């Protein structure tokens, strides 16, 4: 999966998701910081997701930091 795929998933889950609790995207070297804004928008509106994993993707330290700010939300865990 690449950034375009992550953006499509993020849009789909942004408002329509009520049941998916965990999203594992680890090991996708084609996921970069370009995905970060879409993931942030999705996580700002989606309260069903409690865990997102993005380990071994090509996120920069800044991209991981931006997503990490969302981890302060109650009952949410990010692994990047």
C-alpha positions as CSV (number, residue, x, y, z in Angstrom):
1,X,0.0,0.0,0.0
2,X,1.2,3.5,-0.7
3,X,0.3,7.1,0.3
4,X,-2.7,7.1,-2.2
5,X,-4.0,3.9,-0.6
6,X,-3.6,5.3,2.9
7,X,-5.5,8.5,1.8
8,X,-8.3,6.4,0.4
9,X,-8.6,4.3,3.6
10,X,-8.5,7.5,5.7
11,X,-11.3,9.1,3.8
12,X,-13.4,6.0,4.0
13,X,-12.8,5.7,7.8
14,X,-13.1,9.4,8.6
15,X,-16.8,9.4,9.0
16,X,-18.2,6.1,8.1
17,X,-16.4,3.8,10.6
18,X,-18.2,2.8,13.7
19,X,-16.7,-0.7,14.2
20,X,-13.1,-0.9,13.1
21,X,-10.9,-0.5,16.2
22,X,-7.4,-1.3,15.0
23,X,-5.6,-0.5,11.8
24,X,-2.3,-2.1,11.0
25,X,-0.3,-0.6,8.2
26,X,3.2,-1.6,9.3
27,X,5.9,-2.7,6.9
28,X,4.8,-0.5,4.0
29,X,7.8,1.4,2.8
30,X,5.7,3.3,0.3
31,X,3.9,5.1,3.2
32,X,5.5,8.5,3.7
33,X,4.8,11.8,5.4
34,X,2.4,12.6,2.5
35,X,-0.1,10.3,4.4
36,X,0.1,12.2,7.6
37,X,-2.5,15.0,7.0
38,X,-5.1,12.4,5.8
39,X,-4.4,10.2,8.9
40,X,-4.7,13.2,11.2
41,X,-8.0,14.2,9.7
42,X,-9.3,10.7,10.0
43,X,-8.2,10.3,13.6
44,X,-9.6,13.7,14.6
45,X,-13.1,12.5,13.5
46,X,-13.0,8.8,14.0
47,X,-13.4,7.8,17.7
48,X,-13.8,4.0,17.0
49,X,-10.1,3.5,16.2
50,X,-8.1,2.8,19.4
51,X,-4.9,1.6,17.8
52,X,-3.0,2.5,14.6
53,X,0.4,0.8,13.7
54,X,2.8,2.4,11.2
55,X,6.0,0.6,12.2
56,X,8.7,0.3,9.5
57,X,7.1,2.8,7.1
58,X,9.0,5.7,5.7
59,X,7.7,8.4,8.1
60,X,10.1,11.1,9.1
61,X,10.7,12.0,12.7
62,X,8.5,15.0,12.2
63,X,5.7,12.9,10.6
64,X,5.8,10.5,13.6
65,X,5.8,13.5,16.0
66,X,2.7,15.0,14.3
67,X,0.8,11.7,14.6
68,X,2.1,11.2,18.1
69,X,0.3,14.3,19.2
70,X,-2.9,12.4,18.6
71,X,-1.9,9.8,21.1
72,X,-2.9,12.1,23.9
73,X,-6.4,11.3,23.1
74,X,-8.1,8.9,25.6
75,X,-8.0,5.2,24.7
76,X,-5.8,5.6,21.6
77,X,-2.4,4.1,20.9
78,X,-0.1,4.9,18.0
79,X,2.9,2.8,17.1
80,X,5.1,4.4,14.4
